Amino acid sequence: MNQSQASAGAPPGAVSPQAAFAARGTRKRSFWDGRPGTLLLQLAVGVLILVAWELASRAGLINPILLGRPSLIGQRIFEMLAGDEVYSRTIYDHLWTTLQVVLLGYVLGSAGGIALAFVLGRSRFLSKVFEPLILSIASIPKIAIAPLFIIVLGIGITSKLAIVFIEVFFMVFFSALRGVVEVNEDYVHIARIMGASRWKVLRRIIIPAALPDIMHGLRMGVPFAMIGAILGEFISSNQGLGWLILYSSSSLDPNSLWAALAFLVVTTWLLGVVLGMIEARVLAWQPQRRESGMRV
């Protein structure tokens, strides 16, 4: 028994938590601990689910008219990729309709959220005045106010942009506000004492300090932008991925529905990957990110 164990009253041969974590960090990593092994396991699980789904459908345990069949869904995806029309339009027409709303609404919502976060985060007076209003609006389920946008702004792209805007705005705003509020004020005071202008303090101290939280909000806003666009197309549209999903469901066409969902998931994932690459490049100066990048 060593001195630390004796002082803590630990039984002989007991391992301290610190030693356990140290041993865990130094043990030899196997292939399955790395990223290739993890991806292989995830792929295997997905294949098993699809195989079980296919067999259950062929055996009559699952009704293919209601839930579809993986083989037919895959065939439908390839037909869409080949340019076959889906209810009078190609999948590329539907994708472009949805992406226009997603990208424009995402940019406007992110810009508005970041701008307001800096204004309120640096002004206690304005923060106290507008905090109840912002929290009240943010607490309203977006699906409840989406029809209001349709009534006020019409059934065109403007109402869908408004839905995407409000979905992204609050996600980015609260994340950016946290970053701005948590800026170390000692650095700000020292910079001002040394004669730095407000613009230089903002550019050299406040923005870099808040940037990790801003990028986190931007990354989390991607799926919310897609949710807003799909919600808008559910309520009022005649094309787009959301409309395609809804129309396929009402037409009892599960294969087209699952195919549209697959395109939706892949598109959202690709947008997230692009933003993740931008985030890694923008925040490359952070030591922990460089170390994690070296480990990968």
N, C-alpha and C positions, 0 to 999 in steps of 0.2 A: 504494500500500500504506500502510495506516494503521499507527500505532504498535503497536496490539494484535496485528495480523497479523504484523508484523515480529518482535515479541517471541516469538510462538508459532511462528515459522518457517513460517507458512502461505504458500502460493504467491499471487502477485498475482491479484486478482479472486476469491479464495476467500471464502465467506460463513461466518461463525462460527455455531455452533449456536444461540447466543443470538439472533443476528439472524434466523436461519431461523425460529425459533419466534415471534419478534416479528412477522415478516412474515406468518406463518400466522394469527396472531391478528388482524391488521388487514386481511386481504384481505376483499373484499366478499362477503357471504354471499348465495348464490342461494336460490331457492325450495326446492330439494331439500335444502338444509342445515337447513331449519327443520323443526319438528314436523309441520306439515301435509304437506310433501313426503315426509317419512319414512313417515308413516302411509299415504300414497297408494301408495308403492312397496311397502310390506308387503302392502297389500290386493291390489295387482296380482300379486304373487308367489303369494299364496293362491289367487286366481282362476285363475291359469295352472295351478297344481297340480290344482285341482278339475276344470278343463276337460280336462286331459290324462288324469286318472283316469277321467272319464266316457267320453271317446272310446276309451280303451284297453279299458274294460269292454264298450262296445257292439261293438267290433271283435273281441272274443274273446281279446284279449291278456291280460286279467285275468279270473279267474273271479269273477263277481258273487256266487256262492253262498258263496264263502269270504271275499272282501274287500268285498262290497257295491258299491253304485253311488251316487255323490253325489246324483243326482236322487231316488232312492228313500230315501236317508238324510234328505234335506231334507223329503220328504213325511212320513216317519216322525216327524221332529221337530215338524212342524206338527200332526200327529195327536195327539202327546203334549201339546202346548201347548193343544190344543182340549179336553183332558180325557179322551181315549180311554184305556181301561184297558190297562195293559201287564202281562200275566200276573196278572190279577185285581186290580191296583191301578193308580191313576193315577200319573203321574210326580211329581205334587205330594206324594203319599203317600210315595214313595221319597225325594224330596228332604228332606222334613220328618224322616223317620226318620234320615237321615244327618246333617242339620244339628243335630239335638238332641245327638247324640254329639259332633260336632265342636265346637260352641260350649261345651258344658259341660266337656268334656275340655280344651279350649283354656284356658278361664278357670282351671280348677283346676291344670293343668300350669304355666301362666305364673305364677300366684300362688306356687306351691310353688317354682319355679325362682328367682324373684326373691328370695323370703324366705331361702332357703338361701344364695344368692349373697351377700346382705348379712351373714348370720351368719358364714360362712366367710371372706368377704373382709375382715372387720374383726377376725378372731381368727386369729392365726398358729397357736396351739396346736390349735384345732379343725380348721383347714385341714390340718395335718400328720396328724392322727388319721384324718380321714375321706377324705382325698385318694385313697389306694389303693382304698378301697371304691367310691367314686364312679367312678373311672376304670375299674375292673373291670366294673361294671354297664354303664357307657356304651359299653364296647367290644363288648358282646354284641349281635349283630344282633337287632333287635326282632322280626323274623319268626320267630326261633328261640324266643323266650320267649312269643310270643303264644299258642301252644297251652296253655302253662302257666296263663295267665290264664283260659282257657276252662275248664280242669280245676278250678282253685281257686274261681273266681268264678261258674261256670255259663255258660249260653249266653245269658243276658239282656243288658240294656244295661250292667250293671256291668262285665263283662269287656271290652266295647268301650271304655268310658270309661277303663279302666285302660291299654289299649293307646294310646289318644290321649294320655292323661296322660303316659306315659313318653316318647312321641315328642316332645311339646312341652317337657316338663320339661328335658331335657338341652340342647336347642337354646337355650332361654331362659336356663338356668342358666349355661352357659359364657360366653355373651355378656354377661350381667349381671355375672358374676364378674370378667371382664376390666375392665369399667367401674369396678367398686368398687375393685379392686386398683390401678388406675392413677390414682386420686384423688391430687392433689398434697397430701402430708401437711404441707407448710409452712403451707398455708391452715388445716388442721385445728388445728395447734399454736397458730397465732396466734389463732384464734377461742377456743380454750380458755384461753389466757393472758388474753384480754380478758374472760373470765367467761362465755362462752357455754355453755349446757347441752348435754348429749349429744344431746337431741332437736333443739335448734336447729342444732347442727353437722350432724346428719343431714339435716335439712330444708333448710338453706340452702347447704350445701357438698357433702356426699357425694351426695345424690340428684340435684341438677342436673348434677354432673360425670359421674355414671354414666348419666344419662338417654339420651344418644345411643346407647350400646351396648345399653341395655335395650330401646329402641324397635327397634333393629336385630334383636335376638333375637326380639322379639314379631312383627315382620314376617316373619322367616324361619320362625317357628313355624306360620304359617297353612298352607302346603302340607303340612308334616309332620303337622298335625292331620288334614287330609283323608286323607293316606296311612294314618294309624293307623285312622281310621274305615273306610276301604275294606278294609284288611287284616282288621279284625275281622269285617266282613260277608262277606269271602271265606271265613273259617274257619267261622263259625257265624251264620247269619241266614236269615230268610225274606222280607226286604224291605230296601229301601235301594238306593242307587246301586251299591254294591259287589256286592250280591246280584244286581241287574239285569244288570250287566256279566257276571258269572260265568254266570248262567243263560242269557243270550242267546248266550254263547259255546258252552255245552254243547248248546244247541238249534239250533246252526248258523243263527243269526239275526243276520247281521252288521249289518244296517241298524239294528236295535234296539241292538246293541252300540255302534256308532258314535254313535248318537243319545244314548245314556246317557253316553258319554265326552264328548260335546259339552256336555251339561248339567253334568258334573263339572268340566270346564275353565272354563266360564263362571262357575259358582258359586265356584270357588277364586279366579278372577280378581277377581270382585266383592268377595269378602272381603278380598283384598289391597288393592284400591282404597280400601275403607272404612278399613282400618288405615293406609294411606298418607296419607289425609286427616287422620286423627287424629294421626299422627306429624308431619305438616307443621304442624299447629296447636300441638301440644305443644312442638315445637322451633323455633317461629317466632322465638325470641329469638336463635338462632344467626346471626351475621353472614353466614356463607357461604350459609345457606339463604335469607336475605332477598335476597342478591345473585343467587343462582341463580333465585329466583322472579321477580326483576325482569327477568332476561334472557329467561325464557320468555315 
